[in-house]
Amino acid sequence: MNSTIARINGIEAKASAAPSCTTDETKQINERIDHVVTIIGDIGVFNGPDTISSTVAALKTDITKLQTRPDAATKTFKMPHFDICKFDDYNKSDALTWWQCFLTEASCRTVPTNDMLKALYLQLIGGAQAWMNHLTATHKCTIAELHTHTTWKEFEQLWFTRFMVRNVVKATMNEVYTCSQGNMPTRDWTTKWQKIVSTPEFDLSFPNQRSEFFSRSCAGLRSAIGNEYDYTTFQAILDRANLVI
């Protein structure tokens, strides 16, 4: 820097001492010298590589802040419309078939896992919806918060127990109290009852099973198998009935 300034001073001295230089030439030289001095002044405020590094670092920080802005990174999920009928605990629909339809709809509409419970709740009515309301009351939360208290897998197990296993038992009990042999062949009748009493978690006591079977069988079968109180197991009743077919 010092050597450059010295050279400029030397040029100025020669320019002022040269008798052959015209006024215009001297003016041009002085203007050029002023321009160079201005450039040197600008260079003098440049702090070197450290300034570049700090500037780049600041830019990176700003870019990172922009990339991590919440409104740019996340979007609110809008619940889609499901093309399935509403599910009620006590209606005649097949619980397993409905559940499979619900899962298919949720998959096709890419419902996030955290929104599955909300999506399900909107498809329920009656007893099923009341059951989920009871679940939220137990956890002291809302439907929107329920996923923070129970995982989807845990909820599926609760659902299966409540609406599939228990519904099968409920349907079986309804069958017991509404069926009658009528004109049904005895073999079909005994097969039907064998399925009834072998239903998992079917807890109707044997005396009640025996009583319902005898009261709903035709008069001919009751006469053939004798006194109901002679039997101590339901299988013994079925064995006797199969012998007289």
C-alpha positions in Angstrom: 0.0 0.0 0.0 2.8 2.5 1.0 4.8 1.7 -2.2 1.7 2.4 -4.3 1.1 5.7 -2.7 4.8 6.6 -3.2 4.5 5.9 -6.9 1.5 8.1 -7.2 3.2 10.9 -5.4 6.1 10.5 -7.8 3.8 10.7 -10.8 2.2 13.9 -9.4 5.7 15.5 -9.0 6.7 14.6 -12.5 3.5 15.9 -13.9 3.8 19.3 -12.2 7.5 19.6 -13.2 7.2 18.6 -16.9 7.2 21.8 -19.0 5.9 20.0 -22.1 2.6 18.8 -20.5 -0.4 20.8 -21.5 -3.1 21.9 -19.1 -5.5 19.2 -20.4 -3.0 16.4 -20.1 -2.2 17.5 -16.5 -6.0 17.5 -15.8 -6.4 14.0 -17.2 -3.5 12.7 -15.2 -4.8 14.2 -12.0 -8.3 12.7 -12.6 -6.7 9.3 -13.1 -4.7 9.7 -9.9 -7.8 10.7 -7.9 -9.6 7.6 -9.3 -6.7 5.3 -8.2 -6.7 6.9 -4.7 -10.4 6.3 -4.4 -10.0 2.6 -5.3 -7.2 2.3 -2.8 -9.4 3.8 -0.1 -12.1 1.2 -0.9 -9.6 -1.6 -0.7 -8.3 -0.2 2.6 -11.7 -1.0 4.3 -11.6 -4.6 3.1 -10.7 -6.9 6.0 -9.7 -10.0 4.1 -10.9 -13.7 4.2 -12.4 -13.3 7.7 -15.0 -10.9 6.4 -16.0 -13.3 3.7 -16.3 -16.3 6.1 -18.4 -14.4 8.6 -20.7 -13.1 5.8 -21.2 -16.7 4.4 -21.9 -18.0 7.9 -24.5 -15.3 8.5 -26.2 -16.2 5.2 -26.2 -19.9 6.1 -27.9 -19.0 9.4 -30.6 -17.0 7.7 -31.3 -19.8 5.2 -31.5 -22.4 8.0 -34.0 -20.2 9.8 -36.2 -19.9 6.7 -36.1 -23.6 6.1 -37.2 -24.4 9.7 -40.1 -22.0 9.9 -43.1 -24.0 11.2 -45.6 -22.6 8.6 -43.3 -23.7 5.8 -42.5 -27.2 7.2 -45.9 -28.4 8.4 -49.4 -28.4 6.9 -52.7 -29.0 8.6 -54.3 -32.3 7.6 -57.8 -32.0 6.3 -60.0 -35.0 7.1 -61.3 -36.6 3.9 -64.8 -38.0 3.2 -65.1 -41.8 3.7 -67.4 -43.7 1.3 -68.6 -46.2 3.9 -71.7 -46.5 6.1 -71.6 -45.4 9.7 -70.9 -48.2 12.2 -73.1 -48.9 15.1 -72.4 -51.5 17.8 -75.9 -52.9 17.6 -76.7 -52.9 13.9 -76.8 -56.0 11.6 -73.6 -55.2 9.7 -70.6 -57.5 9.8 -68.1 -55.9 12.2 -65.0 -57.6 10.5 -66.1 -56.6 7.0 -66.8 -53.0 8.1 -63.4 -52.7 9.8 -61.6 -53.9 6.6 -63.5 -51.3 4.6 -62.5 -48.6 7.0 -58.8 -49.5 6.9 -59.0 -49.6 3.1 -60.6 -46.1 2.9 -58.0 -44.7 5.4 -55.1 -46.2 3.4 -56.4 -44.8 0.0 -56.8 -41.4 1.5 -53.4 -41.5 3.2 -54.7 -40.7 6.7 -51.7 -40.2 9.1 -51.5 -42.6 12.0 -52.0 -39.8 14.5 -55.4 -39.0 12.8 -56.7 -42.5 12.6 -58.7 -42.4 15.8 -60.3 -39.1 14.8 -61.1 -40.5 11.4 -62.7 -43.6 13.0 -64.7 -41.6 15.5 -66.4 -39.7 12.6 -67.5 -43.0 11.1 -69.3 -44.2 14.3 -72.8 -43.8 15.6 -74.8 -45.2 18.6 -73.1 -47.6 20.9 -69.8 -47.6 19.1 -69.4 -43.8 19.4 -70.5 -44.0 23.0 -67.8 -46.6 23.6 -65.1 -44.2 22.3 -66.5 -41.4 24.4 -66.2 -43.6 27.4 -62.6 -44.3 26.4 -61.7 -40.6 26.3 -63.4 -40.1 29.6 -61.2 -42.8 31.1 -58.1 -41.2 29.8 -59.4 -37.7 30.7 -58.8 -36.4 27.2 -60.6 -35.5 24.0 -60.9 -37.6 20.8 -58.2 -35.4 19.2 -55.8 -36.1 22.1 -56.6 -39.8 22.4 -53.7 -40.9 20.2 -51.3 -39.5 22.8 -52.7 -41.9 25.4 -53.0 -45.1 23.4 -51.2 -46.2 20.2 -53.2 -47.3 17.2 -52.1 -50.9 17.7 -53.3 -50.9 21.3 -56.6 -49.4 20.2 -57.0 -52.1 17.6 -56.8 -54.8 20.3 -59.5 -53.0 22.3 -61.7 -52.7 19.2 -61.3 -56.3 18.3 -62.3 -57.4 21.8 -65.3 -55.0 22.0 -66.8 -55.2 18.6 -65.6 -58.6 17.1 -65.1 -61.1 19.9 -68.0 -59.8 22.1 -70.3 -59.3 19.1 -69.9 -62.9 18.1 -70.9 -64.0 21.6 -73.8 -61.5 21.5 -75.0 -62.8 18.2 -74.8 -66.4 19.5 -76.8 -65.5 22.5 -79.4 -63.9 20.3 -79.5 -67.1 18.2 -80.1 -69.2 21.3 -83.1 -67.2 22.4 -84.7 -66.8 18.9 -84.1 -70.1 17.1 -86.4 -73.1 17.0 -86.1 -76.4 15.2 -89.4 -76.3 13.4 -89.0 -78.3 10.2 -85.2 -78.2 10.3 -83.7 -81.8 9.9 -82.4 -83.1 13.2 -78.9 -83.4 11.9 -78.8 -79.8 10.9 -80.3 -78.8 14.2 -77.7 -80.6 16.3 -74.9 -79.3 14.1 -76.3 -75.7 14.7 -76.2 -76.2 18.4 -72.8 -77.8 18.4 -71.5 -74.5 16.8 -73.4 -72.5 19.4 -72.0 -74.1 22.5 -68.4 -74.2 21.0 -68.4 -70.4 20.4 -65.3 -68.9 22.2 -66.2 -67.1 25.4 -69.8 -68.3 25.2 -70.5 -68.5 28.9 -74.1 -69.7 29.1 -74.2 -72.2 31.8 -74.9 -75.9 30.9 -78.3 -76.0 32.7 -79.4 -73.0 30.6 -78.0 -74.5 27.4 -79.8 -77.8 28.1 -83.1 -76.0 28.9 -83.0 -73.9 25.8 -82.1 -76.8 23.5 -85.0 -79.0 24.8 -87.5 -76.2 24.7 -86.6 -75.2 21.1 -86.4 -78.7 19.7 -89.4 -80.3 18.0 -91.6 -82.7 20.0 -90.3 -85.8 18.1 -86.7 -85.1 19.1 -87.5 -84.4 22.7 -89.4 -87.6 23.0 -86.6 -89.6 21.3 -83.8 -88.3 23.6 -85.8 -88.5 26.8 -85.7 -86.5 30.1 -83.4 -83.5 29.8 -82.3 -83.9 33.5 -80.7 -87.2 32.7 -77.8 -85.4 30.9 -74.9 -83.8 32.7 -73.0 -82.5 29.6 -74.2 -81.0 26.3 -72.1 -83.4 24.3 -74.0 -86.2 25.8 -77.3 -84.7 24.5 -75.8 -84.3 21.0 -74.5 -87.9 21.1 -77.9 -89.2 22.0 -79.6 -87.1 19.3 -77.2 -88.4 16.6 -78.0 -92.0 17.6 -81.8 -91.5 17.0 -81.4 -89.7 13.7 
